[in-house]
């Protein structure tokens, strides 16, 4: 199980990403717009660098909803492989069952 501080840090990052998503997208579009002057593009890049570091979507990490495990995350259910296996065996995931042949 992941430490509570790591899970809280990731939750803070997710909140920051959601809060600054619109502004970050506008600035990214301005930086890549070839019709703007070099000065305007430079200023947009400077403003983007002044945003909080954790507001970048690449800094957040997908984690298991139950234990916070960062590896072997399943997007469909939001669980790690360990909890996914347990949920499948217990019949909690519709359409999935443990393979046996």
C-alpha positions as CSV (number, residue, x, y, z in Angstrom):
1,X,0.0,0.0,0.0
2,X,1.3,3.4,-0.9
3,X,2.1,5.9,1.8
4,X,-0.7,8.3,2.6
5,X,1.5,11.3,1.8
6,X,2.2,10.0,-1.7
7,X,-1.5,9.5,-2.4
8,X,-2.3,13.0,-1.1
9,X,0.4,14.5,-3.2
10,X,-1.0,12.8,-6.3
11,X,-4.5,14.0,-5.4
12,X,-3.1,17.6,-5.1
13,X,-1.5,17.2,-8.5
14,X,-4.8,16.0,-10.1
15,X,-6.6,19.0,-8.6
16,X,-4.0,21.4,-9.9
17,X,-4.1,19.9,-13.4
18,X,-7.9,20.3,-13.5
19,X,-7.7,23.9,-12.2
20,X,-5.0,25.1,-14.7
21,X,-6.1,22.9,-17.7
22,X,-7.8,25.7,-19.7
23,X,-5.1,28.3,-19.1
24,X,-2.3,25.8,-19.9
25,X,-4.1,24.8,-23.2
26,X,-4.5,28.4,-24.3
27,X,-0.8,29.2,-23.6
28,X,0.3,26.0,-25.4
29,X,-1.7,26.9,-28.4
30,X,-0.3,30.5,-28.4
31,X,3.3,29.1,-28.2
32,X,2.8,26.9,-31.2
33,X,0.8,29.4,-33.3
34,X,3.0,30.5,-36.2
35,X,0.8,33.5,-37.0
36,X,1.7,35.3,-33.8
37,X,4.8,37.4,-33.5
38,X,8.0,36.0,-31.8
39,X,7.5,38.4,-28.9
40,X,4.0,37.2,-28.2
41,X,5.0,33.6,-28.5
42,X,7.9,34.2,-26.1
43,X,5.7,35.9,-23.6
44,X,3.2,33.0,-23.7
45,X,6.1,30.6,-23.1
46,X,7.2,32.7,-20.1
47,X,3.7,32.7,-18.7
48,X,3.5,28.9,-19.1
49,X,6.7,28.5,-17.2
50,X,5.3,30.6,-14.3
51,X,2.5,28.1,-13.8
52,X,2.9,25.7,-11.0
53,X,5.0,22.7,-11.9
54,X,2.5,20.2,-10.6
55,X,-0.2,21.6,-12.9
56,X,1.3,19.7,-15.8
57,X,-0.7,16.6,-16.7
58,X,2.4,14.5,-17.1
59,X,3.3,14.8,-13.4
60,X,0.2,13.1,-12.2
61,X,0.2,9.3,-11.8
62,X,-2.6,6.8,-12.3
63,X,-3.0,4.9,-9.0
64,X,-5.1,2.0,-7.7
65,X,-8.3,3.4,-6.1
66,X,-8.0,0.9,-3.2
67,X,-4.3,0.8,-2.3
68,X,-2.7,3.6,-4.3
69,X,-0.3,1.2,-6.1
70,X,1.3,3.0,-9.1
71,X,2.3,0.0,-11.1
72,X,0.1,-2.5,-13.1
73,X,-2.8,0.0,-13.2
74,X,-5.9,-1.0,-15.2
75,X,-7.7,2.0,-16.7
76,X,-11.0,0.2,-17.2
77,X,-11.5,-0.4,-13.5
78,X,-9.0,1.9,-11.9
79,X,-7.5,-1.0,-9.9
80,X,-4.1,-2.6,-9.8
81,X,-3.5,-6.1,-10.9
82,X,-3.8,-7.5,-7.4
83,X,-7.1,-6.0,-6.6
84,X,-8.3,-6.6,-10.2
85,X,-7.6,-10.4,-9.7
86,X,-9.5,-10.4,-6.4
87,X,-12.5,-8.5,-7.9
88,X,-12.6,-10.9,-10.9
89,X,-12.5,-14.0,-8.8
90,X,-15.3,-12.6,-6.6
91,X,-17.4,-11.8,-9.7
92,X,-17.3,-8.1,-9.1
93,X,-16.2,-7.2,-12.7
94,X,-18.9,-7.9,-15.2
95,X,-17.9,-10.0,-18.2
96,X,-14.6,-11.2,-16.6
97,X,-13.8,-14.5,-15.0
98,X,-10.7,-16.4,-14.1
99,X,-9.4,-18.4,-16.9
100,X,-9.2,-22.2,-16.5
101,X,-8.8,-24.8,-19.1
